[in-house]
Amino acid sequence: MTEIQFDPYDYAFQDDPYPVYARLRAEDPLHHHEVDDLWVLSRHADIQHAIRTEGVYSNAMGVSLDASAWNKDAHRVMSFLAMDPPRQTRLRSLVSKGFTPRRVRELEPQIQRLTDRYLDRALEDDSFDWIEDFAGKLPMDVISEMMGVPEADRDELRRLADLLVHREDGVRDVPQAGVEAALVLVGYYADMLTERRKQPTEDLTSALLAVDDEGDRLTDEEIIGFLFLMVVAGNETTTKLLGNALFHLTRHPDQLAKVFDDAEQAADPVVPWIEETLRFDPSTQVLARHLLADVELHGKVAPAGSKLLLVIGSANRDETVFSRPDDYDIRRDKAEVAQLLSFGGGRHFCLGANLARLEAQVALRELVRRVRTVEVDHQAAVRVHSTSVRGFSAMPVRVEKR
């Protein structure tokens, strides 16, 4: 039996990690990756338990496996995602007073307007790039409108966000360009807070400045950390979701027909299409945890103080939870779909899950409404190389308009 080649920095692994995940689940469900001294959990039950267990699997060092991002100051750019209770509980509660479900729902007309704008331009031709011309623009614009980022600055913020997640071949850490991008973003948000203090507006940034829970207010550092988290988690992951959705649907003609041929039917095929994409190939593949106690599983012990990876992408293909897990099936049983871990769980369940789903639903419904069918040049699609997110930076498509 050959050695399991789990290496999250390896470009070949990033191209298709799922066969490796399957071997980890079957042969070594608590795996030690010696090169980076990481422990790896790959089974759904173990990961689901970990994300709901208090006092063992800590977020306080962040969730990135990169060495330079793994420290007690990770909250500066990851907000409450890099905290444990009670700090996490307090900050998430305060942020939630500004980032409300109502604020998300009220974004739908803006999401529709932005979707129409970019699809109008893209569909002027029968061929365009799904990522460059649409999926790479829409989520950043939605987040930017929510936060109050001027339109003139959005392309640059998108470029900086891309630098944060890209990993250079052979470099086992955040590249220098990513470090510099983080500093620029922090400075940008600090300046934005200064402006909003002088002249409040109706955006999320002003709402966060105004939060007051019996005298408990958010500090500038806390607001900047949350805005930073939004521009990475809220932008990058939704772009990848939109790209993955089109890539995989078009690789399965029978599934493609169920969405585009069923467009006139009463049942909405877009929601199950999105949910199966979230299961089959989630944007977020791995989340790191710092072990506060020994974890003994499957005949091994990951010692306290270790860095442990929760492989979400593997959990969503677990054979004990999902029937035919390697099949892309938008008609999958709803009881199975309910088990996906793409947005995490427990107290760290993704605060932006509803926004991501809303954006994807508006965008993909509008595509289906306007387009009779779509072809993706799968060989020409360019994959993003990242240790944490999975998706594409370019995807040439050809469409037949309705």
N, C-alpha and C positions, 0 to 999 in steps of 0.2 A: 504494500500500500504506500503510495507516494505521500510525502509530507503535505499538509494543508498549507496553501500559499495565501494566507490572509495578510495583505499589505495595503492599507487604505491609501497610501501615497503612490502606489504603483499605477501608472496610466492604464496598463493592460487589465488590472483588477477593476479599475473604475469603469472601464468599457462594459464589463459584464460581471458583476460580483456575485450573481445569484447562484451559480454552480458551487462557488466556495461557501456561500451561506448554507447551502443544502448539506454539504459535508460537515460543516461545523455543527449543525443541528443533530446530525446523525451520529457523528463520531467524537466530537469534542465540544459539548455545549457550554463548558466553561473553559475557554481557550486562553492560553498565555502566549501573547505575541512578544517574543523576547527582544526583538530589535528595538522597539519603542517602550518596552516594559509595560504593556497594556494587557488587561484581562478583558475577555470578550464574551458577552452573553448573546445567544442567538435564538433561543426558543421563546415562543410567544408567552407561555405560562411564566417563565422566569422573568421576562422583561415586564410583563404586566404586574407581577408581584413587586418588582423593584421600583417602578414608578409610583406605586401606591404605598410604599413602606417608609415610615418616618424614622429618622435617626441613624440610618445605615448608609444609604446612597445619597450623598450630599451633592448639592449644586453649587456650593459656596466657592469653588475654584473655577466655575464656569462650566460650559458644556462642550467646549472645543477640545479636540485631541492634540492640537498644536501646542508645543512646549511653551512658547512665549505668551500664549493666550491663557495658559493654565496657571492662575495665581489668584490671590485674595482680592485683587482689584478688578477682577473680571466684570463685576457689576457696573463698572463705569461705562462699559459699552454693551453689556447684556442685560442691564436693569435687573428686575426681580428674577429673571431666568437664572441668574448667577447668585442666588441667595437661598438660604434656608429659613424656616420659621424661627423667631417671630418677625425678622426683618422682611422676609418675603411676603408674609401675610399683610403686614402694614402697607408696604409699597404697592402691592398689587391692588389692595383695597382702595388706596388713594387714587391710583392711576385709573381704576375702573370708574371712578366718579366723573372723569372726563371722557374716557373711552367707553361710552355707554352703548348698549344694544340699540337704543334709539338713534344715536349718532351714526351707527353703522347702517341701520335701515334707511335713514334719510340720505345716505350717499347714493342710493340706487339710481335716481335720475342723473346724477353726475357720472356714474359709471356707464349708464346707457349713452349719455352724450359723448363721452370719450370713446366708447366702443364704436359709435357711429362715425365719429371723426376719423379714426384710424382705419376702419373697414372701408369707408368711402374712398380713402386714398389708395389703400392696398388693392381694392377691387376695380380700380381703373384699368388694370391689366389682368390678364388671365393667369399670370405668374408673378409671385412675389415671395419674400422671405417672411415666414410666419413669425419668427422671433424678432428679427430686426425691424420689421414694419408694423408688428402688432403686439405680440406677447411680451416683448422686451420693453414696450412703452407704456402699455395700459396700467399695470400695477404700480409703477413708479408715479404716474400721474395721479392715480387714485390716492395713494399715500400722501403725495405732495399737496394735493388739494385739501386733504384732511388736515395736514399739519400747517398749511399756509405757505408752502414754498412757492415762490414766483415761477411762472412758466419758463422764464429765461434761464433759470438755474437748474432745471430738472435733468437735462442731458448730462451735465457735469456730475450731479449727484448720482445718477445712474452709473456713470463711468467709475466713480469712486466705489460704489457698492459692489460692482463687478470685481474690482481689484481686491476687495476684502475676502471674497470666497475663492478666487482663483489660486491654484497651487502649481508652482513650477516643477517640471519634471526633475526629479533628483533632489529637490529641496524639501526636507522633512520638517517644515515649519512655515509660519506666515512669511511670504516674501517681503523684501524691503518696501516694494511698491504698496503692498497691503498695509504695512505699518504706517507709511506716510499718508495713505488715504484716510486711515482712521483719525489721525491727528487733524487733517484738514476738515473732516466732517464734524469733529468735536468743536473746532473753532467756528465753523459755520453755524452750528446750532446755538452756541453761546451768543453769537452776534444776533441771531434771530430772537432769542429771549430778551436781549437788551431792547430790541425794537418793539417787541410786544408789550414790555413794561411801560414804555413811553406811550404807545398807542395800541391798546387791546383791539382785537378783531373777533370774528365769530369762529375762528378755527380751533383745532385741538390744542395747539400750543398755548393759546390764550386761556383755554378752559383748564389746562393743567396748572397754569400759573394762578388761576383763581380758586383752585381746590382748597377748601378749608374744612377740616373735620374737627370741630371743637378746638380750634387753635393749631391742629397738626397740619402743616403745609408741606408741599414738596419742595425740596431744595433745587437749586439750579442744576447741580450734578445729577440729581435723580431724574429730572425732566430730560436732560441731555442724554442720559443713559437709555431712557425709554424711547426717545426719538431715534437714537442710533439703532436700537433693536428693531424699531418699525421699518427703517429704511433697508435693513438687511433681511430680517425675517418676513416682513410684510411685502417686500418687493421681490426679492430673489426667489423665494419659494413659490410664489404665485406665478411668476414667469415660467418657472420650471414645470409647474402643474399644467399650465396651458400648452406648453411644448410637448410634454410627455403624453397628454391626452390625445393630441392629433397624431403624434408619431405612432403610438401603439394601435389606435383605432384603425389607421390606414394600413397597418401590417396585417389586419384581420378583416378581409373583405366581407365575411358574413356579419361581423360586428358593425362595420361601416354602414352596411345596408340597413341594419336595425335602427341606426341613428338618422341617417339622411333620407331613407325611404319611408321611415315612420314619422317624418317631420309633420305630416298633416294629420296624424292620428291623435286621439285624445290623450293617450299616455305620453308623458314627457320623458323622452329617452336621455335627456341631457344630465339629469341628476344621477341616475345610475352609471352613466358614462364617467362622470367626475369621480364618483365614489370608487368605482373599480380601478380607475387610474391611481387614485390615492393608495389603494391597496397594492396593486400590481407593481408599481414603480414610484414610491413616494419621493417627493422632493427632498425631504430630510431623511437621510439614511442612517446616521449614527448620532447618538448623544452621549457625552461623557459624564461620569459620576466619580466623585472622590469617596472612597470607602472609609467610613468612620469606625467600622468594626470588621472582623474577619467574616468573609462570606464562604460558607462551605456548601458546595453543590456538586453532584455527579462525581463524587470521589476526589474532589480537589478543593483546595482552600486558596481563595484570593485574599491576601492579608490586608489588615487595616492599613490605611495610608496609600493603597494602590489606586491607580486610575483604571476605571472599568468602563467599557463601551457597551451601551445598549443599542443593538443593531436593529433598528426599526424595520429596515428593508427586509431583514430575515424573518422577523416576527410575522410580517404580513404574508409570508409564503409558507408558514408552518403547516405541514401536512395534517397535523392533529386538530387543526382549527378550520382550515379551508380545504374544501374538496377541489381536486385538480388545481392546486395552487399556482402552477406555472401556466395555466390557461387564462387568457384575457377574456373575460366573460361579463358583459354589462348586464346580463340577466341573472347574475349570481343571487343566490338566496339572501334575503335581507338579514336573516339571523347571522349569517357569516359576515356580511358587510359591517354589521354593528360591532364586530370584534376588531376592526382595524385599529392600529395604534399610530396612525400617521400624524396625529396632532398630540401625541403623548397621552397623559392621563393624570388623575389625581389633582393635587393642588397646582401642578405645573401644566395642566391642560392648556393648549395654545389659546391665548386670549383673542387672537385674530382669526380663529378657525371660521367663524361666521362670515367675516369679511372676505376671506379667501374663497369660500364657497359661493358667496354672493357674486363676487367678481367673475368667477369661472362660469357661473350659471348665466349671467347676463351676456358675457362675451361669446360663449359657445352656442347659446340659443340664437343669438343674432347671426352668427356664422351659418348655422343650419337654416335659418329663415331665408338667408340671401343666396345660399350656394346649394346647387343640386348634388354635387359630389366634389371631392377633393382628393388629389394625389400628392403624396410626399415623396421627394427624392431621398429615400432613406440612406443611400450610399453617400450622398453629399451633405447630409446633416452633420454638423460639427458639435461634438459633445463638450460641455464644460468640464474641466478637470478640477475637481474639488474633493476634499476629504469628507465634507459634510452634506453638500447638496448634490442632487443628481438631475441633470437636464441638458439642455442644448443652448448654444450661443448662435446657431444659424440653422435654418431648416427651409430649404427651397420647396415651394408648393405650386401646384397648378390646380386651378379650380374651373368648374363649369357653373356659371351663375344661373339662378332660377329665372 
